Amino acid sequence: MVDATARSLAAAGNVEALLHRLIDIELVENGRSAEMYAQLLVCFLACNDLNNARFVWKRLPDSMRDNAELVSAWAVGKHMWQRQYVEVYAAMRNFEWTPSMAALIAVLETRFRLRTFLLLSRSYTTISLGDTAKCLGLAEADALAYVSGNGWAQDAAGGGFLIPGKEAVARSERQAQAEAARTEEA
């Protein structure tokens, strides 16, 4: 079972500390529950550790495989694995998560959006606003505000294309590296 410490870490969205606590619960305390596995799976996804998330699903007891929250969390993971960006956001939004899971899903969504933004920034010299919005899981107006706030520019020709700013990529990569360092320290 998930204890009070794990519940408070989940509610606070402290993914790294929660991940370590859940691993202890699973391995040391033998406190396996559907709630624990769902949180563990989402923590691995938020840390971009798709392999370990997949192995959590594979080692689930058969009796837990019909738990709606676990199935929904794994649906997010499957879409991440297959790089189906639109479906990742839809899977996160189309389920009524418990409060502790909702906090973790919010962290996952923020981190996934940042990783996708960095990927787009490194991969494209120009990209359409519509494609950017789909990849970031945002409406076009919100996507434009998001990328503009991170150093992207609109194409001067007015064709609805965006130009990733390289200085924004460097700044965002430093952010991601700092986050990774915090993950390793936890």
N, C-alpha and C positions, 0 to 999 in steps of 0.2 A: 504494500500500500504506500501511497504517497504521504509523507509526513508533513507536519506543519512547516518545517523549514523549506521543503520543496514547494509547498503551496505558496509561501510568501515570496520565494524567488521567482516562481512562475507569474504571480500577480504583478511583480515588479518588472518582469521582462528581462531578468538577469540570466540570459541564456547560458553563458559559459559556466557560471557557478551552479546553475540548475543541472546542466549536463553532467558535471562531476558528481553531484549529489544523487542523480538518478542512476548513474552507473554503480555507485556504492549500494544503492537500494536494491538494484537488480542482482549484483554479484555477491555482495557481502551479507546483506540482510535478508535476501531471498523474499523481498516484498513485491512480488510481481502482481501487477493489476493492469487492466486495460487503460486506466488513467495514466499510470506510470509509463507504459509503452507508447501511448499517444504523445505524451510530453517528450519522451526520449527521442522519438522519431522526428518530431518537429524541431527539437534542439539540434539534431544532426543536420537537418535541412537548413536551418538558419545559419549554421556554421559552414555551409556549403560542403558538407561531408556526405555526399550522396551514396557512396559505397556503404558506409556504416548505417545509414538510414535504411538502405535496402536489406542489409543483414538483420536489422531489427525486425523488419517485416517477415523475413524468412524464418526467424527463430520463434516467432509468435506461437503460442499454443493454439491449436485448432479451435479451442473453445472461445478464444478472443477474436477470431477473424471475422465475426459478424457484428462486432461493436461498431456502431455507426460513426463515432468520432475517429476511431482508428482507421476505418475504411476511408473516411474523408481525408484524413491526414496523409494516408498512403497515396490517395488520388493526386494530391498536390505533388508528392514526391515522384510519382510516375511521370507526371507532366514535366517536372523539372528535368528528370532523366532523359526524356525524349525531346527536350528543348522546345516545348510547346508553350510559348510565353503567354499567349492569350488564355489558354486553358489553365495555366498555373493560377493566374489572378481569379479566373472564374471559380475554380475549385476552392480557393481561399474564401471567396465572398459568398458562395452559394450554400453555405452550411451554417447552422446556428451553433456556434462553438460555446462550450462552457466558459465561464469567466476567466479561469486560469489559462485555458487554451486560447481564448480570444487575445489575451495579452501576448502570448507566444506567436500567434499567427500575425499579429501586428508587427512584431519585431522581424519575423520572417519576410513579410511583405516589403518592409523598408529595406532590409538587407538585399533581398532579391532584386528590387528596383535599382539599388545602387550598383550591384554587380552587372546588371543588364545595361545600365547607363554607361559604365566603364567599358563594357564590351562594345557597345555601339560607338563610343567615342574613339576607341582604338581601331575599329574595323572599317569605318566609313569616312570618306571625305565629304560626301553629301548623302542625305537620307530624307525621305519625304516625312512631313509632319504626321501623316496618317500611319505610316509604318512605325515611326517613333512612338506614337501614342499607344499603338497596339502592344509593342514590346515592353513599354513601361506600365501598362495596365491603367492608363489614364485617359480621360477625355482629351481631345485635341487642345483645347484652351489650357487645361491643366498641364499637359505635356509641354506645351510651348513655354509656359511659365517656369516649369521645372528645369528644362534645358537652358533657357535664357538665363536663369539664375545661376547656372553652372557654367557660364561662359560660351555657350553656343550662340551662333548668329543665324538670322534668316538670310536666305539667298537674295541678293539684291535684284535679281531678275523677277522676283515675285512669283515663282512657280510653285510655291508651297514646299520648298526644300530647305533643310537646315544644314548648317555647316558646323561640325563639332569643333570646339576650341581646344587647341592642344594644351594651353596652360590650365584649362579646367580639368583635363585628363590627369595632368601631373598632380594637381591639388587633390583631386578625388582619389587618385592612387595612394597618395600619402595618407589620406584619411583611412583608406582600406587597410594599409599596412599598419597604421596605429591600432586599428581595431583588431587585426590579426595578432599583434603583439600583446594586446590585452587578453585575447583568447588564450595565448600560450602561457601567460602569467597566472591565469585563474586555475 
